[in-house]
Amino acid sequence: MDKITRCITHDGAVMAAAIDSTETVFTAQRIHNTSPVATAALGRLLTGTSVMGAMLKNPEATINLQVAGNGELGIVTAVANSRGHVKGYVGNPDCTTTYYENGHINVGKAVGRGVLNVMRDEGAGEPYIGKVPLISGEIAEDIAGYYATSEQIPTVCALGVLIDKSGMVLASGGVLLQMLPGAFESDIDRIEENLKDMPSVTRMLAEGMTPLQMAERYLRGYEVDVLDEFEVGYYCNCSKAKLENIIAGMPPAELRALADENGEIKAHCHFCNKEYTFDEADIENMISAKN
């Protein structure tokens, strides 16, 4: 299983959350059969959303991030719960992969221009919905921009997915830093200094660093206290019963009209690619239950 570690500086100035999401992103790639650029984009969003989910205080809360750009990739979606378990999908998993001159995958081009939508459901009351323009489409910068614009929290976000020449995921992870109310200008200066020679997340993971070691690298010069550490992974909680509850809410005429030539309704989950079949008896039972 993958792991998230959350830390805070002993003086309460800076919070850091770091994740090794390699298995999560590998699972997503296998489920959705994504091209390299689709793997990189979805992997980064899954990683960032997992960390943001782990920051939710209500155990029943969830967070949904949607990168809606006008590029070939289409909409990229990720949903996480308060334990950092995450799921997601991409509009065009076969998106053409292009590269920068340095050989890195050009995720920004595939995403295009658009917005980052954030929906946070605390489990009670109306969910919070935020929307900010995409800064680069490279995901990490866009998440940091969301926090700076919508929540006025100075944030550093680094996300990375390392993919080999055959298109397979070798490593994936991320680090999220936030300045807390107790921070001073000197803390900002120290973090900025640390960032000047910071290796990439994937390089640190390739060198065998743990999430805690990555967080400590970003917080160099501080005494660091660990808040919590727990396992995370790709997790879809769909079921036939849940889909039945959704379908059963339709009028009887629409339910019957949905059936194919075999008298069946097939429902597909975008997150895990499972398909559920409701036969004629299931359909009639749903209709009868309304009476």
VOGU-3710 file (C-alpha; in Angstrom, 3 decimals, decimal comma):
1> mdkitrcith> 0,000/0,000/0,000  0,979/3,611/-0,528  1,514/6,001/2,347  0,821/9,604/3,376  2,791/11,315/6,144  1,677/14,665/7,542  4,063/16,847/9,527  4,181/20,246/11,159  7,159/22,344/12,177  7,664/22,412/15,941
11> dgavmaaaid> 6,944/26,156/16,004  3,634/25,685/14,165  4,671/27,738/11,140  4,471/25,228/8,272  2,511/22,066/7,538  3,777/19,455/5,096  2,036/16,393/3,680  3,985/13,934/1,554  2,805/10,833/-0,294  4,181/7,857/-2,155
21> stetvftaqr> 1,330/7,099/-4,583  3,143/4,672/-6,881  0,807/1,718/-6,404  -2,269/3,963/-6,614  -1,242/5,405/-9,969  -0,134/2,029/-11,300  -3,582/0,667/-10,416  -5,291/3,570/-12,185  -3,154/3,010/-15,284  -4,078/-0,674/-15,329
31> ihntspvata> -7,807/-0,007/-14,869  -8,057/2,736/-17,493  -5,308/1,589/-19,900  -4,002/5,141/-20,176  -1,416/6,573/-22,561  1,722/8,089/-20,954  0,335/11,640/-20,865  -3,046/10,454/-19,577  -1,233/8,416/-16,907  0,833/11,451/-15,894
41> algrlltgts> -2,149/13,803/-15,717  -4,470/11,387/-13,923  -1,650/10,236/-11,650  -0,805/13,764/-10,583  -4,451/14,600/-9,919  -5,015/11,367/-7,973  -1,922/12,107/-5,893  -2,875/15,700/-5,117  -6,494/14,807/-4,382  -5,430/12,000/-2,038
51> vmgamlknpe> -3,359/14,452/-0,002  -6,172/17,007/0,045  -8,600/14,322/1,151  -6,335/13,347/4,024  -6,539/16,950/5,236  -10,334/16,777/5,694  -11,368/16,798/9,345  -14,772/15,102/9,098  -14,439/11,295/8,685  -17,456/11,348/6,337
61> atinlqvagn> -16,095/14,151/4,148  -14,996/13,784/0,523  -13,292/16,043/-1,980  -13,715/16,046/-5,756  -11,239/17,709/-8,116  -11,983/18,156/-11,801  -9,491/19,532/-14,306  -11,662/20,784/-17,138  -9,440/21,910/-19,991  -10,039/22,293/-23,726
71> gelgivtava> -7,151/20,011/-24,695  -7,220/16,536/-26,216  -7,136/14,909/-22,772  -10,682/15,956/-21,891  -11,891/16,255/-18,310  -9,772/14,624/-15,598  -11,560/13,746/-12,351  -10,419/12,478/-8,951  -12,353/11,893/-5,722  -10,864/11,174/-2,287
81> nsrghvkgyv> -12,199/10,538/1,198  -10,810/11,721/4,516  -8,426/8,750/4,700  -6,817/9,645/1,399  -8,336/6,736/-0,516  -8,844/7,971/-4,055  -10,371/7,100/-7,410  -10,512/8,859/-10,761  -10,744/8,755/-14,532  -9,778/10,732/-17,600
91> gnpdctttyy> -11,964/11,726/-20,537  -9,583/10,527/-23,245  -7,313/7,760/-21,902  -5,757/7,338/-25,372  -4,628/10,984/-25,590  -1,564/11,559/-27,775  1,618/12,083/-25,761  3,937/14,968/-26,616  7,148/15,958/-24,857  9,063/19,064/-23,856
101> enghinvgka> 12,580/19,512/-25,190  13,972/18,117/-21,914  12,089/14,858/-22,504  9,397/15,419/-19,871  5,786/14,737/-20,792  3,858/17,852/-21,804  0,793/17,483/-19,588  -0,148/21,151/-19,950  -0,654/20,835/-23,702  -2,863/17,773/-23,313
111> vgrgvlnvmr> -4,966/19,517/-20,642  -5,231/22,862/-22,433  -6,857/25,976/-21,018  -9,780/25,791/-18,660  -10,662/25,625/-14,983  -10,009/23,587/-11,862  -13,249/22,728/-10,085  -13,098/21,737/-6,423  -16,086/20,345/-4,534  -15,651/19,606/-0,835
121> degagepyig> -18,502/17,739/0,855  -18,162/17,766/4,633  -20,900/15,169/5,028  -23,503/17,655/6,253  -25,065/20,745/4,714  -24,345/22,135/1,289  -20,965/21,189/-0,232  -18,371/23,879/-0,852  -17,737/24,491/-4,545  -14,740/26,444/-5,838
131> kvplisgeia> -13,567/27,222/-9,352  -10,294/28,803/-10,473  -8,666/29,214/-13,896  -5,952/26,711/-14,719  -2,534/28,292/-14,446  -0,549/25,804/-16,514  -2,521/22,568/-16,765  0,423/20,780/-15,144  -1,812/20,020/-12,097  0,547/20,824/-9,185
141> ediagyyats> 0,749/24,534/-9,973  -3,007/24,598/-10,485  -3,683/23,077/-7,051  -1,337/25,591/-5,413  -3,129/28,356/-7,319  -6,479/27,137/-6,040  -5,356/27,388/-2,413  -3,835/30,832/-2,957  -6,902/32,202/-4,774  -9,889/30,498/-3,130
151> eqiptvcalg> -8,635/29,884/0,395  -5,878/32,533/0,697  -3,396/29,939/1,941  0,182/30,253/0,631  0,880/26,761/-0,720  3,636/24,851/-2,444  2,604/21,742/-4,372  4,928/19,312/-6,127  3,584/16,242/-7,943  5,348/13,751/-10,166
161> vlidksgmvl> 4,780/10,525/-12,070  7,822/8,716/-13,461  7,051/6,583/-16,509  9,500/4,314/-18,338  9,923/4,017/-22,100  7,300/1,284/-22,297  4,750/3,572/-20,616  4,701/1,841/-17,220  4,635/3,707/-13,908  7,916/3,483/-12,006
171> asggvllqml> 7,232/5,997/-9,240  4,643/8,557/-8,249  4,252/10,924/-5,344  3,822/14,441/-4,119  4,437/17,020/-1,422  2,077/19,785/-0,266  3,360/22,603/1,968  1,171/25,269/3,537  2,084/28,297/5,592  0,059/28,372/8,812
181> pgafesdidr> -1,254/31,461/10,660  1,789/31,411/12,950  4,247/31,832/10,060  6,506/34,894/9,670  8,163/36,388/6,607  11,343/34,623/7,697  9,536/31,285/7,343  8,543/32,135/3,780  12,146/33,098/3,046  13,429/29,817/4,493
191> ieenlkdmps> 11,001/27,704/2,452  11,846/29,631/-0,711  15,529/29,006/-0,039  14,868/25,297/0,437  13,010/25,162/-2,876  15,983/26,500/-4,854  17,839/23,189/-4,951  14,931/20,829/-4,358  15,107/17,590/-6,388  11,939/16,367/-8,083
201> vtrmlaegmt> 9,526/14,193/-6,155  10,128/11,255/-8,492  13,881/11,581/-8,091  13,548/11,464/-4,303  11,301/8,406/-4,559  13,700/6,737/-7,003  16,469/7,293/-4,459  14,411/5,403/-1,884  13,200/8,333/0,221  10,073/7,827/2,310
211> plqmaerylr> 7,234/10,384/2,487  8,570/11,511/5,870  12,053/12,037/4,443  10,611/14,028/1,527  8,646/16,233/3,925  11,754/16,772/6,053  13,718/17,703/2,937  11,215/20,450/2,175  11,277/21,547/5,828  15,061/21,592/6,097
221> gyevdvldef> 16,176/23,779/8,976  13,073/23,110/11,088  12,406/20,712/13,922  9,598/18,538/12,565  6,770/16,784/14,415  4,799/13,992/12,715  1,036/14,537/12,905  -0,060/11,222/11,421  0,875/8,559/8,923  -1,434/6,081/7,211
231> evgyycncsk> -1,801/3,845/4,197  -3,764/4,947/1,147  -4,675/3,440/-2,191  -6,961/3,399/-5,205  -10,417/2,587/-3,947  -13,799/2,548/-5,725  -16,841/2,011/-3,519  -19,365/1,375/-6,289  -21,778/-1,563/-6,019  -24,812/-2,927/-7,793
241> akleniiagm> -26,989/-1,863/-4,860  -25,798/1,748/-5,055  -26,393/1,936/-8,794  -29,796/0,336/-8,328  -30,767/3,081/-5,888  -29,908/5,678/-8,539  -31,691/3,898/-11,385  -34,747/3,119/-9,276  -35,456/6,817/-8,918  -36,404/7,090/-12,592
251> ppaelralad> -40,042/6,959/-13,771  -41,227/3,435/-14,760  -41,577/4,356/-18,453  -37,978/5,628/-18,573  -36,718/2,532/-16,779  -38,320/0,234/-19,324  -37,103/2,432/-22,188  -33,510/2,089/-20,970  -33,569/-1,687/-21,431  -31,742/-3,078/-24,461
261> engeikahch> -33,028/-5,714/-26,899  -32,434/-8,357/-24,243  -34,550/-6,471/-21,731  -31,486/-5,540/-19,647  -30,057/-2,286/-18,336  -26,269/-2,108/-18,213  -24,607/0,431/-15,926  -20,905/1,274/-16,162  -18,724/2,766/-13,408  -16,264/5,308/-14,822
271> fcnkeytfde> -13,944/4,960/-11,827  -13,260/1,215/-11,886  -14,684/0,178/-15,287  -16,968/-2,410/-13,720  -20,249/-3,084/-15,517  -23,442/-4,048/-13,723  -26,427/-5,717/-15,408  -30,056/-5,393/-14,340  -32,327/-7,960/-15,995  -36,087/-7,778/-16,584
281> adienmisak> -36,849/-9,134/-13,130  -34,600/-6,494/-11,515  -36,322/-3,741/-13,481  -39,819/-4,911/-12,582  -38,827/-5,264/-8,926  -37,592/-1,656/-8,917  -40,888/-0,501/-10,437  -42,939/-2,603/-8,026  -41,052/-1,184/-5,048  -42,377/2,274/-5,888
291> n> -46,011/1,168/-5,597
//
